[in-house]
């Protein structure tokens, strides 16, 4: 197997090994990655598990561009079996939010752009729908909004 350590360093994702990559046309690169972590933390009982139960189907996630190309990560999350509570769970990685089709840092990148640029232009530049860009903006805005203080009812002390 080829050594893609340099590409892994350029990618800059924590605890990730690059297995392979493919350049598709002049605009896209797909990088096949795998988590380098040897264990997962059970979300139910908080115990560390090293027993891999199986590997899920490969998912494709959008990431920051590399070499002036759209970068897509191909990643098959592992399922661990918890020896303590006997449940299985999907590994969690810091660079991905479950259920989203893009990396955490790509979401942050798009969100920051929406603070200074028009959504339609970002969608065009990135090859995304305006609805996707708007959803990323709304999710980012929720994360950066300060917590609401409780509303006091009744007369003010005085």
N, C-alpha and C positions, 0 to 999 in steps of 0.2 A: 504494500500500500504506500502511496506517495506521502511525503511529509509536507503538510500545508501549514506548518507552524507560522511562517511569515504572513500568510493570508489571515490566519487566526489573530495574529498581533495587529494587523491592519484593521481587521473587523472590530477588535477591541471589546468583545463581549466577555463578561466574567464567566469563568468555569465552563468554557466551550472549546471543543476540539473541532476543527474543520476536517471533514472526511473527503470532500470532493467539491469541485465547482464546475460550472459550465457557463460559457459566455453564449448568449442567444442573441444573434443579430448585433447591431451596434448600440443597442439601448438597454440591454438587460443582462444581469449576471445572477445565476442561482447558486447559492452556496449551501451545501449539505453539511449540517452540523450535528453534534451530539453533546449532551451535557457531560462534563468531566467529573462531576460530583459522584462519589461512590455510594451515597446514601440519600435518603429522603426523610423528611419529618412528617409523621402521621398527623394530619389535621384534626383527627378525633381525639387521640390520647397523648399527642405531643412526644411520642417516643421515636427515636431514630431507627430507621429500617434500612438494611442493606440487601434484603432479599427482593430481587426483581421478579415480578409476577409475569409481566409480558411487556410488549412495546405496542403502543397505539399506532394507528395509521399516520403516515407522513402528512404534516400540515405545511402549508406555504405561507410565510409571513413577510410583509413588507418591512424593509429596514432602510437605514440611511444609504444614500448612493455611494458606490465605490467606482473609481476609475471613470467618472462621468456616466455611469450606467445606473439604472434602477437596480437595487439589490433586493433579492428575495431569498429569505432563509428557508431551507427545507429541513424540517425538524420533526422527529418522531418521539414524542414524549414517552417516557417509561412509566409503567405502573409498578408500584412496590406493594409487597404484602407485609403487613405489620404483624410481627410475631407476638406482640403484646395484646392487641385487641382483635386480631384476626381479620381486619378489614383490608381492602386494597385501596390504593389512592394513586392519583397521577402526580408525578413530581412537579414541584413548583420551581420556577427559575426567576431570578430577579429581573431579567430583561424582557419578560413577557407578562402581560395581563391575560389571564384565561378568558377565552371567548372573543378576543379581539384579533383581527387579521393583520396586525402590525406590531412591531416591537415598541417597548415603552419609550425608547429614545426617538423613534420615528413619530410617535404621537406627540411628544414634547416639541419636536422640530416643527411639525405642522401647526400646533397650537401657537407657538411663538410667531410663526409667519402670519397667522390670522390676526394677531394683535397689531400688525403693521401693514398688511396687504389685503386686497379684495379676495373674498372667498372664490369667486369665479376665476380669477387669475391663478390662484394657487392650484385649484382643481385642474386647470388647463396645463400648468407647468408640470404637475406631478402625475397626470394621467388618472386622476381620481374624479369621482362624481362630486358635484357641489354638496349633495346630501352627506357624503362621507366626510368631507372637510368640515361641514357644519357640525356633524356629530362629534368629530374630534375636538372642535372648538368648545362645544358645550360640555364635554367630559372634562377638558382641561380647565374650563372656567369653574366647574364644580369643585375641582381639587384645589384651586387657588383661592376660592372664596373664604374669607375669614368666618370662623364659627359664629353662629347667631347667639347673642346673649339672651338669657331668659327675660321675658317681658314681665315687669312688676305690675301687679294689679292693685288698685286701691290708691288712696291719697299718698302723696310724697311726704316723707317725714319733714318736719320743719318747724 
